[in-house]
Amino acid sequence: MAQRVQIMCINKSDRQNPHERIRNVGGVNAGWTRWKLSEDEAIRGIEAGKWDFYTHVDGRTADVIIAVHLGRKYLKTKPDGVRPDNLLALPECP
C-alpha cells in the first residue's frame, strides 16, 4: 500500500513563471526532518505504488497526480477550481 505523503514545497526552474516545470518536491517527515525528491523520483514512486502525494493549504486538500504533456510526464493536482494549480502555488523548498 502506498504511503500518503504531503508535499509542502517545490522548486521550479523559474520561480516567477507559473507554468515553469517543477524540478523538486519536498516536505517534512513525522520526525520533522526535511525531505526532497526530484520530480522524476516522485513520479517513479507514484508509479511503483510507493507514495500517494497530496497538498494541504488553507484547509484544502488536493491529490497529486501524474499528467502527460507532449509525451513528458509531470506532477499536478487533481482539478479543484483553484488557480494556479495547488502544487505550483506552494512555497520554495530550502
Secondary structure by P-SEA (a helix, b strand, c coil): cbbbbbbcccccccccccccccccccccccccbbbbbcaaaaaaaaaacccccccccccbbbbbbbbbcccbbbbbcccccccccccccccccc
